[in-house]
Amino acid sequence: LEWMKLGEDITQKMAELFSRQILIPTLYMMGEDDGLFLPQVEQAVRSGGDNASLVIVPDAGHVCNVDNKSFFNRVSLEFLKRVGA
């Protein structure tokens, strides 16, 4: 029951956070099977402006950096090189 309460709080806080304009290059990577946060992140990217982008990680769930680490690492490095980090 406590997990359900926590889920409600997280959903509200994420909605508030993700409704803001994104001012710096931001990459979201979500597993294709992440049913927990993917819908909110898709909305964040739509409302975030030109600086927000989303990559869906194939064959991955909520912990996409573990489920498909080679894909995650490759895309992360490409993003960092592109933004000059």
C-alpha positions as CSV (number, residue, x, y, z in Angstrom):
1,L,0.0,0.0,0.0
2,E,2.9,2.4,0.8
3,W,4.3,1.8,-2.7
4,M,1.0,2.9,-4.2
5,K,1.1,6.1,-2.2
6,L,4.7,6.7,-3.3
7,G,3.7,6.1,-6.9
8,E,1.1,8.9,-6.7
9,D,3.6,11.4,-5.3
10,I,6.2,10.5,-7.9
11,T,3.7,10.9,-10.7
12,Q,2.7,14.4,-9.5
13,K,6.2,15.5,-9.0
14,M,7.3,14.2,-12.4
15,A,4.4,16.0,-14.1
16,E,5.5,19.3,-12.4
17,L,9.1,18.8,-13.3
18,F,8.5,17.7,-16.9
19,S,6.1,20.6,-17.7
20,R,9.0,23.0,-17.7
21,Q,10.9,24.3,-20.7
22,I,14.3,22.6,-21.0
23,L,17.1,25.1,-21.4
24,I,20.1,22.8,-22.0
25,P,20.6,19.8,-24.3
26,T,18.9,16.9,-22.5
27,L,18.7,13.3,-23.6
28,Y,16.2,10.9,-22.1
29,M,16.7,7.2,-22.7
30,M,13.9,4.9,-21.7
31,G,13.4,1.2,-22.2
32,E,10.8,0.3,-24.7
33,D,9.1,-1.8,-22.0
34,D,9.2,0.8,-19.3
35,G,5.6,1.1,-18.4
36,L,6.3,3.1,-15.3
37,F,7.8,6.4,-16.6
38,L,7.9,6.3,-20.4
39,P,4.5,8.1,-20.9
40,Q,5.6,11.0,-18.6
41,V,9.0,11.3,-20.3
42,E,7.4,11.3,-23.8
43,Q,5.3,14.2,-22.6
44,A,8.3,16.0,-21.2
45,V,10.1,15.7,-24.5
46,R,7.0,17.1,-26.3
47,S,6.8,20.1,-24.0
48,G,10.5,20.5,-23.4
49,G,11.3,22.4,-26.6
50,D,14.2,21.8,-29.1
51,N,16.7,20.9,-26.4
52,A,14.9,17.7,-25.3
53,S,15.3,14.4,-27.1
54,L,14.2,10.9,-26.4
55,V,15.8,7.6,-27.4
56,I,13.8,4.4,-26.8
57,V,16.2,1.6,-25.8
58,P,15.2,-1.7,-27.5
59,D,15.0,-4.9,-25.5
60,A,14.9,-3.0,-22.2
61,G,12.6,-2.2,-19.4
62,H,12.8,0.4,-16.6
63,V,16.6,-0.2,-16.0
64,C,17.6,0.3,-19.6
65,N,21.3,1.0,-18.8
66,V,21.5,-2.6,-17.4
67,D,19.0,-4.4,-19.7
68,N,20.8,-3.2,-22.9
69,K,24.0,-1.6,-21.7
70,S,25.8,-1.6,-25.1
71,F,23.1,0.4,-26.8
72,F,22.8,2.7,-23.8
73,N,26.5,3.4,-23.7
74,R,26.8,3.9,-27.4
75,V,24.0,6.4,-27.5
76,S,25.2,8.2,-24.4
77,L,28.6,8.7,-25.8
78,E,27.2,9.9,-29.1
79,F,25.1,12.5,-27.3
80,L,28.0,13.7,-25.2
81,K,30.2,14.1,-28.3
82,R,27.5,16.0,-30.1
83,V,26.9,18.5,-27.3
84,G,30.6,18.9,-26.7
85,A,30.9,17.5,-23.2
